[in-house]
């Protein structure tokens, strides 16, 4: 039971960091796609 308590926060931290990274990638992807649309509109 004690080992479970020790492992749990590490997994939670890893999940939060993964969520953060995916959010950053999503924002970056949105930025790239909007810039791409802007370039097409100008051409």
mmCIF entry with sequence, helices, sheets and N, C-alpha, C, O atoms, coordinates in Angstrom:
data_MODEL
# 
_entry.id   MODEL 
# 
_entity.id                         1 
_entity.type                       polymer 
_entity.pdbx_number_of_molecules   1 
# 
_entity_poly.entity_id                      1 
_entity_poly.type                           'polypeptide(L)' 
_entity_poly.nstd_linkage                   no 
_entity_poly.nstd_monomer                   no 
_entity_poly.pdbx_seq_one_letter_code       
;(UNK)(UNK)(UNK)(UNK)(UNK)(UNK)(UNK)(UNK)(UNK)(UNK)(UNK)(UNK)(UNK)(UNK)(UNK)(UNK)
(UNK)(UNK)(UNK)(UNK)(UNK)(UNK)(UNK)(UNK)(UNK)(UNK)(UNK)(UNK)(UNK)(UNK)(UNK)(UNK)
(UNK)(UNK)(UNK)(UNK)(UNK)(UNK)(UNK)(UNK)(UNK)(UNK)(UNK)
;
_entity_poly.pdbx_seq_one_letter_code_can   XXXXXXXXXXXXXXXXXXXXXXXXXXXXXXXXXXXXXXXXXXX 
_entity_poly.pdbx_strand_id                 A 
# 
loop_
_entity_poly_seq.entity_id 
_entity_poly_seq.num 
_entity_poly_seq.mon_id 
_entity_poly_seq.hetero 
1 1  UNK n 
1 2  UNK n 
1 3  UNK n 
1 4  UNK n 
1 5  UNK n 
1 6  UNK n 
1 7  UNK n 
1 8  UNK n 
1 9  UNK n 
1 10 UNK n 
1 11 UNK n 
1 12 UNK n 
1 13 UNK n 
1 14 UNK n 
1 15 UNK n 
1 16 UNK n 
1 17 UNK n 
1 18 UNK n 
1 19 UNK n 
1 20 UNK n 
1 21 UNK n 
1 22 UNK n 
1 23 UNK n 
1 24 UNK n 
1 25 UNK n 
1 26 UNK n 
1 27 UNK n 
1 28 UNK n 
1 29 UNK n 
1 30 UNK n 
1 31 UNK n 
1 32 UNK n 
1 33 UNK n 
1 34 UNK n 
1 35 UNK n 
1 36 UNK n 
1 37 UNK n 
1 38 UNK n 
1 39 UNK n 
1 40 UNK n 
1 41 UNK n 
1 42 UNK n 
1 43 UNK n 
# 
_struct_asym.id          A 
_struct_asym.entity_id   1 
# 
_struct_conf.conf_type_id            HELX_P 
_struct_conf.id                      HELX_P1 
_struct_conf.pdbx_PDB_helix_id       AA1 
_struct_conf.beg_label_comp_id       UNK 
_struct_conf.beg_label_asym_id       A 
_struct_conf.beg_label_seq_id        2 
_struct_conf.pdbx_beg_PDB_ins_code   ? 
_struct_conf.end_label_comp_id       UNK 
_struct_conf.end_label_asym_id       A 
_struct_conf.end_label_seq_id        42 
_struct_conf.pdbx_end_PDB_ins_code   ? 
_struct_conf.beg_auth_comp_id        UNK 
_struct_conf.beg_auth_asym_id        A 
_struct_conf.beg_auth_seq_id         2 
_struct_conf.end_auth_comp_id        UNK 
_struct_conf.end_auth_asym_id        A 
_struct_conf.end_auth_seq_id         42 
_struct_conf.pdbx_PDB_helix_class    1 
_struct_conf.details                 ? 
_struct_conf.pdbx_PDB_helix_length   41 
# 
_struct_conf_type.id          HELX_P 
_struct_conf_type.criteria    ? 
_struct_conf_type.reference   ? 
# 
loop_
_atom_site.group_PDB 
_atom_site.id 
_atom_site.type_symbol 
_atom_site.label_atom_id 
_atom_site.label_alt_id 
_atom_site.label_comp_id 
_atom_site.label_asym_id 
_atom_site.label_entity_id 
_atom_site.label_seq_id 
_atom_site.pdbx_PDB_ins_code 
_atom_site.Cartn_x 
_atom_site.Cartn_y 
_atom_site.Cartn_z 
_atom_site.occupancy 
_atom_site.B_iso_or_equiv 
_atom_site.pdbx_formal_charge 
_atom_site.auth_seq_id 
_atom_site.auth_comp_id 
_atom_site.auth_asym_id 
_atom_site.auth_atom_id 
_atom_site.pdbx_PDB_model_num 
ATOM 1   N N  . UNK A 1 1  ? 0.838  -1.201 0.000   1.00 0.00 ? 1  UNK A N  1 
ATOM 2   C CA . UNK A 1 1  ? 0.000  0.000  0.000   1.00 0.00 ? 1  UNK A CA 1 
ATOM 3   C C  . UNK A 1 1  ? 0.874  1.253  0.000   1.00 0.00 ? 1  UNK A C  1 
ATOM 4   O O  . UNK A 1 1  ? 0.568  2.238  -0.671  1.00 0.00 ? 1  UNK A O  1 
ATOM 5   N N  . UNK A 1 2  ? 1.960  1.198  0.759   1.00 0.00 ? 2  UNK A N  1 
ATOM 6   C CA . UNK A 1 2  ? 2.855  2.357  0.856   1.00 0.00 ? 2  UNK A CA 1 
ATOM 7   C C  . UNK A 1 2  ? 3.527  2.643  -0.500  1.00 0.00 ? 2  UNK A C  1 
ATOM 8   O O  . UNK A 1 2  ? 3.665  3.801  -0.895  1.00 0.00 ? 2  UNK A O  1 
ATOM 9   N N  . UNK A 1 3  ? 3.937  1.596  -1.195  1.00 0.00 ? 3  UNK A N  1 
ATOM 10  C CA . UNK A 1 3  ? 4.574  1.769  -2.511  1.00 0.00 ? 3  UNK A CA 1 
ATOM 11  C C  . UNK A 1 3  ? 3.599  2.399  -3.508  1.00 0.00 ? 3  UNK A C  1 
ATOM 12  O O  . UNK A 1 3  ? 4.002  3.197  -4.354  1.00 0.00 ? 3  UNK A O  1 
ATOM 13  N N  . UNK A 1 4  ? 2.324  2.040  -3.406  1.00 0.00 ? 4  UNK A N  1 
ATOM 14  C CA . UNK A 1 4  ? 1.288  2.623  -4.264  1.00 0.00 ? 4  UNK A CA 1 
ATOM 15  C C  . UNK A 1 4  ? 1.190  4.130  -4.029  1.00 0.00 ? 4  UNK A C  1 
ATOM 16  O O  . UNK A 1 4  ? 1.067  4.913  -4.971  1.00 0.00 ? 4  UNK A O  1 
ATOM 17  N N  . UNK A 1 5  ? 1.246  4.516  -2.763  1.00 0.00 ? 5  UNK A N  1 
ATOM 18  C CA . UNK A 1 5  ? 1.180  5.936  -2.394  1.00 0.00 ? 5  UNK A CA 1 
ATOM 19  C C  . UNK A 1 5  ? 2.398  6.694  -2.933  1.00 0.00 ? 5  UNK A C  1 
ATOM 20  O O  . UNK A 1 5  ? 2.290  7.857  -3.322  1.00 0.00 ? 5  UNK A O  1 
ATOM 21  N N  . UNK A 1 6  ? 3.551  6.028  -2.952  1.00 0.00 ? 6  UNK A N  1 
ATOM 22  C CA . UNK A 1 6  ? 4.778  6.642  -3.470  1.00 0.00 ? 6  UNK A CA 1 
ATOM 23  C C  . UNK A 1 6  ? 4.715  6.788  -5.001  1.00 0.00 ? 6  UNK A C  1 
ATOM 24  O O  . UNK A 1 6  ? 5.128  7.809  -5.550  1.00 0.00 ? 6  UNK A O  1 
ATOM 25  N N  . UNK A 1 7  ? 4.194  5.760  -5.676  1.00 0.00 ? 7  UNK A N  1 
ATOM 26  C CA . UNK A 1 7  ? 4.135  5.759  -7.145  1.00 0.00 ? 7  UNK A CA 1 
ATOM 27  C C  . UNK A 1 7  ? 3.084  6.740  -7.677  1.00 0.00 ? 7  UNK A C  1 
ATOM 28  O O  . UNK A 1 7  ? 3.288  7.364  -8.719  1.00 0.00 ? 7  UNK A O  1 
ATOM 29  N N  . UNK A 1 8  ? 1.978  6.874  -6.972  1.00 0.00 ? 8  UNK A N  1 
ATOM 30  C CA . UNK A 1 8  ? 0.852  7.673  -7.465  1.00 0.00 ? 8  UNK A CA 1 
ATOM 31  C C  . UNK A 1 8  ? 1.200  9.131  -7.817  1.00 0.00 ? 8  UNK A C  1 
ATOM 32  O O  . UNK A 1 8  ? 0.834  9.580  -8.904  1.00 0.00 ? 8  UNK A O  1 
ATOM 33  N N  . UNK A 1 9  ? 1.891  9.891  -6.946  1.00 0.00 ? 9  UNK A N  1 
ATOM 34  C CA . UNK A 1 9  ? 2.190  11.281 -7.290  1.00 0.00 ? 9  UNK A CA 1 
ATOM 35  C C  . UNK A 1 9  ? 3.075  11.420 -8.530  1.00 0.00 ? 9  UNK A C  1 
ATOM 36  O O  . UNK A 1 9  ? 2.926  12.376 -9.291  1.00 0.00 ? 9  UNK A O  1 
ATOM 37  N N  . UNK A 1 10 ? 3.989  10.479 -8.736  1.00 0.00 ? 10 UNK A N  1 
ATOM 38  C CA . UNK A 1 10 ? 4.865  10.499 -9.908  1.00 0.00 ? 10 UNK A CA 1 
ATOM 39  C C  . UNK A 1 10 ? 4.029  10.351 -11.180 1.00 0.00 ? 10 UNK A C  1 
ATOM 40  O O  . UNK A 1 10 ? 4.234  11.079 -12.151 1.00 0.00 ? 10 UNK A O  1 
ATOM 41  N N  . UNK A 1 11 ? 3.085  9.404  -11.169 1.00 0.00 ? 11 UNK A N  1 
ATOM 42  C CA . UNK A 1 11 ? 2.211  9.202  -12.325 1.00 0.00 ? 11 UNK A CA 1 
ATOM 43  C C  . UNK A 1 11 ? 1.340  10.425 -12.578 1.00 0.00 ? 11 UNK A C  1 
ATOM 44  O O  . UNK A 1 11 ? 1.129  10.816 -13.726 1.00 0.00 ? 11 UNK A O  1 
ATOM 45  N N  . UNK A 1 12 ? 0.837  11.023 -11.513 1.00 0.00 ? 12 UNK A N  1 
ATOM 46  C CA . UNK A 1 12 ? 0.004  12.215 -11.620 1.00 0.00 ? 12 UNK A CA 1 
ATOM 47  C C  . UNK A 1 12 ? 0.806  13.363 -12.219 1.00 0.00 ? 12 UNK A C  1 
ATOM 48  O O  . UNK A 1 12 ? 0.315  14.086 -13.085 1.00 0.00 ? 12 UNK A O  1 
ATOM 49  N N  . UNK A 1 13 ? 2.035  13.525 -11.757 1.00 0.00 ? 13 UNK A N  1 
ATOM 50  C CA . UNK A 1 13 ? 2.929  14.573 -12.252 1.00 0.00 ? 13 UNK A CA 1 
ATOM 51  C C  . UNK A 1 13 ? 3.239  14.360 -13.734 1.00 0.00 ? 13 UNK A C  1 
ATOM 52  O O  . UNK A 1 13 ? 3.254  15.310 -14.517 1.00 0.00 ? 13 UNK A O  1 
ATOM 53  N N  . UNK A 1 14 ? 3.482  13.129 -14.103 1.00 0.00 ? 14 UNK A N  1 
ATOM 54  C CA . UNK A 1 14 ? 3.777  12.775 -15.491 1.00 0.00 ? 14 UNK A CA 1 
ATOM 55  C C  . UNK A 1 14 ? 2.569  13.076 -16.379 1.00 0.00 ? 14 UNK A C  1 
ATOM 56  O O  . UNK A 1 14 ? 2.719  13.596 -17.485 1.00 0.00 ? 14 UNK A O  1 
ATOM 57  N N  . UNK A 1 15 ? 1.375  12.747 -15.889 1.00 0.00 ? 15 UNK A N  1 
ATOM 58  C CA . UNK A 1 15 ? 0.138  13.003 -16.635 1.00 0.00 ? 15 UNK A CA 1 
ATOM 59  C C  . UNK A 1 15 ? -0.067 14.502 -16.837 1.00 0.00 ? 15 UNK A C  1 
ATOM 60  O O  . UNK A 1 15 ? -0.440 14.938 -17.926 1.00 0.00 ? 15 UNK A O  1 
ATOM 61  N N  . UNK A 1 16 ? 0.176  15.290 -15.792 1.00 0.00 ? 16 UNK A N  1 
ATOM 62  C CA . UNK A 1 16 ? 0.022  16.740 -15.881 1.00 0.00 ? 16 UNK A CA 1 
ATOM 63  C C  . UNK A 1 16 ? 1.014  17.341 -16.866 1.00 0.00 ? 16 UNK A C  1 
ATOM 64  O O  . UNK A 1 16 ? 0.661  18.221 -17.651 1.00 0.00 ? 16 UNK A O  1 
ATOM 65  N N  . UNK A 1 17 ? 2.250  16.867 -16.825 1.00 0.00 ? 17 UNK A N  1 
ATOM 66  C CA . UNK A 1 17 ? 3.270  17.372 -17.754 1.00 0.00 ? 17 UNK A CA 1 
ATOM 67  C C  . UNK A 1 17 ? 2.918  16.986 -19.195 1.00 0.00 ? 17 UNK A C  1 
ATOM 68  O O  . UNK A 1 17 ? 3.135  17.770 -20.119 1.00 0.00 ? 17 UNK A O  1 
ATOM 69  N N  . UNK A 1 18 ? 2.376  15.779 -19.383 1.00 0.00 ? 18 UNK A N  1 
ATOM 70  C CA . UNK A 1 18 ? 1.950  15.340 -20.714 1.00 0.00 ? 18 UNK A CA 1 
ATOM 71  C C  . UNK A 1 18 ? 0.811  16.220 -21.223 1.00 0.00 ? 18 UNK A C  1 
ATOM 72  O O  . UNK A 1 18 ? 0.797  16.607 -22.392 1.00 0.00 ? 18 UNK A O  1 
ATOM 73  N N  . UNK A 1 19 ? -0.147 16.536 -20.342 1.00 0.00 ? 19 UNK A N  1 
ATOM 74  C CA . UNK A 1 19 ? -1.270 17.404 -20.693 1.00 0.00 ? 19 UNK A CA 1 
ATOM 75  C C  . UNK A 1 19 ? -0.762 18.783 -21.098 1.00 0.00 ? 19 UNK A C  1 
ATOM 76  O O  . UNK A 1 19 ? -1.237 19.367 -22.072 1.00 0.00 ? 19 UNK A O  1 
ATOM 77  N N  . UNK A 1 20 ? 0.203  19.297 -20.347 1.00 0.00 ? 20 UNK A N  1 
ATOM 78  C CA . UNK A 1 20 ? 0.781  20.608 -20.616 1.00 0.00 ? 20 UNK A CA 1 
ATOM 79  C C  . UNK A 1 20 ? 1.469  20.626 -21.983 1.00 0.00 ? 20 UNK A C  1 
ATOM 80  O O  . UNK A 1 20 ? 1.288  21.560 -22.764 1.00 0.00 ? 20 UNK A O  1 
ATOM 81  N N  . UNK A 1 21 ? 2.251  19.596 -22.260 1.00 0.00 ? 21 UNK A N  1 
ATOM 82  C CA . UNK A 1 21 ? 2.962  19.489 -23.541 1.00 0.00 ? 21 UNK A CA 1 
ATOM 83  C C  . UNK A 1 21 ? 1.982  19.395 -24.703 1.00 0.00 ? 21 UNK A C  1 
ATOM 84  O O  . UNK A 1 21 ? 2.173  20.053 -25.725 1.00 0.00 ? 21 UNK A O  1 
ATOM 85  N N  . UNK A 1 22 ? 0.933  18.584 -24.559 1.00 0.00 ? 22 UNK A N  1 
ATOM 86  C CA . UNK A 1 22 ? -0.057 18.444 -25.625 1.00 0.00 ? 22 UNK A CA 1 
ATOM 87  C C  . UNK A 1 22 ? -0.800 19.757 -25.864 1.00 0.00 ? 22 UNK A C  1 
ATOM 88  O O  . UNK A 1 22 ? -1.133 20.090 -27.002 1.00 0.00 ? 22 UNK A O  1 
ATOM 89  N N  . UNK A 1 23 ? -1.059 20.503 -24.781 1.00 0.00 ? 23 UNK A N  1 
ATOM 90  C CA . UNK A 1 23 ? -1.719 21.806 -24.898 1.00 0.00 ? 23 UNK A CA 1 
ATOM 91  C C  . UNK A 1 23 ? -0.834 22.788 -25.661 1.00 0.00 ? 23 UNK A C  1 
ATOM 92  O O  . UNK A 1 23 ? -1.321 23.531 -26.514 1.00 0.00 ? 23 UNK A O  1 
ATOM 93  N N  . UNK A 1 24 ? 0.462  22.795 -25.359 1.00 0.00 ? 24 UNK A N  1 
ATOM 94  C CA . UNK A 1 24 ? 1.424  23.669 -26.043 1.00 0.00 ? 24 UNK A CA 1 
ATOM 95  C C  . UNK A 1 24 ? 1.507  23.301 -27.526 1.00 0.00 ? 24 UNK A C  1 
ATOM 96  O O  . UNK A 1 24 ? 1.523  24.181 -28.386 1.00 0.00 ? 24 UNK A O  1 
ATOM 97  N N  . UNK A 1 25 ? 1.560  22.000 -27.822 1.00 0.00 ? 25 UNK A N  1 
ATOM 98  C CA . UNK A 1 25 ? 1.609  21.546 -29.212 1.00 0.00 ? 25 UNK A CA 1 
ATOM 99  C C  . UNK A 1 25 ? 0.346  21.937 -29.963 1.00 0.00 ? 25 UNK A C  1 
ATOM 100 O O  . UNK A 1 25 ? 0.413  22.332 -31.127 1.00 0.00 ? 25 UNK A O  1 
ATOM 101 N N  . UNK A 1 26 ? -0.809 21.832 -29.307 1.00 0.00 ? 26 UNK A N  1 
ATOM 102 C CA . UNK A 1 26 ? -2.085 22.202 -29.923 1.00 0.00 ? 26 UNK A CA 1 
ATOM 103 C C  . UNK A 1 26 ? -2.110 23.693 -30.254 1.00 0.00 ? 26 UNK A C  1 
ATOM 104 O O  . UNK A 1 26 ? -2.540 24.085 -31.339 1.00 0.00 ? 26 UNK A O  1 
ATOM 105 N N  . UNK A 1 27 ? -1.647 24.524 -29.315 1.00 0.00 ? 27 UNK A N  1 
ATOM 106 C CA . UNK A 1 27 ? -1.587 25.975 -29.524 1.00 0.00 ? 27 UNK A CA 1 
ATOM 107 C C  . UNK A 1 27 ? -0.641 26.307 -30.675 1.00 0.00 ? 27 UNK A C  1 
ATOM 108 O O  . UNK A 1 27 ? -0.952 27.156 -31.510 1.00 0.00 ? 27 UNK A O  1 
ATOM 109 N N  . UNK A 1 28 ? 0.505  25.645 -30.722 1.00 0.00 ? 28 UNK A N  1 
ATOM 110 C CA . UNK A 1 28 ? 1.497  25.843 -31.784 1.00 0.00 ? 28 UNK A CA 1 
ATOM 111 C C  . UNK A 1 28 ? 0.915  25.457 -33.145 1.00 0.00 ? 28 UNK A C  1 
ATOM 112 O O  . UNK A 1 28 ? 1.132  26.146 -34.142 1.00 0.00 ? 28 UNK A O  1 
ATOM 113 N N  . UNK A 1 29 ? 0.172  24.344 -33.172 1.00 0.00 ? 29 UNK A N  1 
ATOM 114 C CA . UNK A 1 29 ? -0.456 23.870 -34.402 1.00 0.00 ? 29 UNK A CA 1 
ATOM 115 C C  . UNK A 1 29 ? -1.501 24.866 -34.899 1.00 0.00 ? 29 UNK A C  1 
ATOM 116 O O  . UNK A 1 29 ? -1.588 25.130 -36.099 1.00 0.00 ? 29 UNK A O  1 
ATOM 117 N N  . UNK A 1 30 ? -2.289 25.415 -33.986 1.00 0.00 ? 30 UNK A N  1 
ATOM 118 C CA . UNK A 1 30 ? -3.290 26.426 -34.340 1.00 0.00 ? 30 UNK A CA 1 
ATOM 119 C C  . UNK A 1 30 ? -2.619 27.666 -34.912 1.00 0.00 ? 30 UNK A C  1 
ATOM 120 O O  . UNK A 1 30 ? -3.105 28.240 -35.887 1.00 0.00 ? 30 UNK A O  1 
ATOM 121 N N  . UNK A 1 31 ? -1.512 28.082 -34.319 1.00 0.00 ? 31 UNK A N  1 
ATOM 122 C CA . UNK A 1 31 ? -0.765 29.254 -34.776 1.00 0.00 ? 31 UNK A CA 1 
ATOM 123 C C  . UNK A 1 31 ? -0.221 29.030 -36.191 1.00 0.00 ? 31 UNK A C  1 
ATOM 124 O O  . UNK A 1 31 ? -0.340 29.903 -37.051 1.00 0.00 ? 31 UNK A O  1 
ATOM 125 N N  . UNK A 1 32 ? 0.370  27.871 -36.423 1.00 0.00 ? 32 UNK A N  1 
ATOM 126 C CA . UNK A 1 32 ? 0.918  27.526 -37.743 1.00 0.00 ? 32 UNK A CA 1 
ATOM 127 C C  . UNK A 1 32 ? -0.185 27.497 -38.797 1.00 0.00 ? 32 UNK A C  1 
ATOM 128 O O  . UNK A 1 32 ? -0.006 28.032 -39.892 1.00 0.00 ? 32 UNK A O  1 
ATOM 129 N N  . UNK A 1 33 ? -1.318 26.883 -38.482 1.00 0.00 ? 33 UNK A N  1 
ATOM 130 C CA . UNK A 1 33 ? -2.414 26.784 -39.453 1.00 0.00 ? 33 UNK A CA 1 
ATOM 131 C C  . UNK A 1 33 ? -3.000 28.157 -39.778 1.00 0.00 ? 33 UNK A C  1 
ATOM 132 O O  . UNK A 1 33 ? -3.348 28.422 -40.928 1.00 0.00 ? 33 UNK A O  1 
ATOM 133 N N  . UNK A 1 34 ? -3.114 29.033 -38.776 1.00 0.00 ? 34 UNK A N  1 
ATOM 134 C CA . UNK A 1 34 ? -3.635 30.385 -39.018 1.00 0.00 ? 34 UNK A CA 1 
ATOM 135 C C  . UNK A 1 34 ? -2.665 31.202 -39.876 1.00 0.00 ? 34 UNK A C  1 
ATOM 136 O O  . UNK A 1 34 ? -3.092 31.961 -40.745 1.00 0.00 ? 34 UNK A O  1 
ATOM 137 N N  . UNK A 1 35 ? -1.365 31.046 -39.633 1.00 0.00 ? 35 UNK A N  1 
ATOM 138 C CA . UNK A 1 35 ? -0.353 31.717 -40.463 1.00 0.00 ? 35 UNK A CA 1 
ATOM 139 C C  . UNK A 1 35 ? -0.396 31.196 -41.900 1.00 0.00 ? 35 UNK A C  1 
ATOM 140 O O  . UNK A 1 35 ? -0.248 31.969 -42.847 1.00 0.00 ? 35 UNK A O  1 
ATOM 141 N N  . UNK A 1 36 ? -0.598 29.896 -42.063 1.00 0.00 ? 36 UNK A N  1 
ATOM 142 C CA . UNK A 1 36 ? -0.692 29.276 -43.380 1.00 0.00 ? 36 UNK A CA 1 
ATOM 143 C C  . UNK A 1 36 ? -1.892 29.826 -44.150 1.00 0.00 ? 36 UNK A C  1 
ATOM 144 O O  . UNK A 1 36 ? -1.786 30.125 -45.340 1.00 0.00 ? 36 UNK A O  1 
ATOM 145 N N  . UNK A 1 37 ? -3.030 29.959 -43.473 1.00 0.00 ? 37 UNK A N  1 
ATOM 146 C CA . UNK A 1 37 ? -4.242 30.526 -44.076 1.00 0.00 ? 37 UNK A CA 1 
ATOM 147 C C  . UNK A 1 37 ? -4.007 31.984 -44.471 1.00 0.00 ? 37 UNK A C  1 
ATOM 148 O O  . UNK A 1 37 ? -4.453 32.421 -45.531 1.00 0.00 ? 37 UNK A O  1 
ATOM 149 N N  . UNK A 1 38 ? -3.315 32.727 -43.629 1.00 0.00 ? 38 UNK A N  1 
ATOM 150 C CA . UNK A 1 38 ? -3.003 34.131 -43.908 1.00 0.00 ? 38 UNK A CA 1 
ATOM 151 C C  . UNK A 1 38 ? -2.120 34.263 -45.149 1.00 0.00 ? 38 UNK A C  1 
ATOM 152 O O  . UNK A 1 38 ? -2.351 35.134 -45.988 1.00 0.00 ? 38 UNK A O  1 
ATOM 153 N N  . UNK A 1 39 ? -1.115 33.402 -45.266 1.00 0.00 ? 39 UNK A N  1 
ATOM 154 C CA . UNK A 1 39 ? -0.220 33.397 -46.438 1.00 0.00 ? 39 UNK A CA 1 
ATOM 155 C C  . UNK A 1 39 ? -1.001 33.086 -47.715 1.00 0.00 ? 39 UNK A C  1 
ATOM 156 O O  . UNK A 1 39 ? -0.792 33.730 -48.744 1.00 0.00 ? 39 UNK A O  1 
ATOM 157 N N  . UNK A 1 40 ? -1.893 32.109 -47.652 1.00 0.00 ? 40 UNK A N  1 
ATOM 158 C CA . UNK A 1 40 ? -2.722 31.750 -48.813 1.00 0.00 ? 40 UNK A CA 1 
ATOM 159 C C  . UNK A 1 40 ? -3.627 32.926 -49.205 1.00 0.00 ? 40 UNK A C  1 
ATOM 160 O O  . UNK A 1 40 ? -3.810 33.204 -50.390 1.00 0.00 ? 40 UNK A O  1 
ATOM 161 N N  . UNK A 1 41 ? -4.181 33.605 -48.217 1.00 0.00 ? 41 UNK A N  1 
ATOM 162 C CA . UNK A 1 41 ? -5.055 34.754 -48.479 1.00 0.00 ? 41 UNK A CA 1 
ATOM 163 C C  . UNK A 1 41 ? -4.282 35.897 -49.153 1.00 0.00 ? 41 UNK A C  1 
ATOM 164 O O  . UNK A 1 41 ? -4.816 36.581 -50.026 1.00 0.00 ? 41 UNK A O  1 
ATOM 165 N N  . UNK A 1 42 ? -3.037 36.096 -48.747 1.00 0.00 ? 42 UNK A N  1 
ATOM 166 C CA . UNK A 1 42 ? -2.209 37.152 -49.336 1.00 0.00 ? 42 UNK A CA 1 
ATOM 167 C C  . UNK A 1 42 ? -1.754 36.792 -50.753 1.00 0.00 ? 42 UNK A C  1 
ATOM 168 O O  . UNK A 1 42 ? -1.586 37.684 -51.585 1.00 0.00 ? 42 UNK A O  1 
ATOM 169 N N  . UNK A 1 43 ? -1.554 35.525 -51.038 1.00 0.00 ? 43 UNK A N  1 
ATOM 170 C CA . UNK A 1 43 ? -1.168 35.083 -52.386 1.00 0.00 ? 43 UNK A CA 1 
ATOM 171 C C  . UNK A 1 43 ? -2.397 34.975 -53.264 1.00 0.00 ? 43 UNK A C  1 
ATOM 172 O O  . UNK A 1 43 ? -2.288 34.618 -54.437 1.00 0.00 ? 43 UNK A O  1 
# 
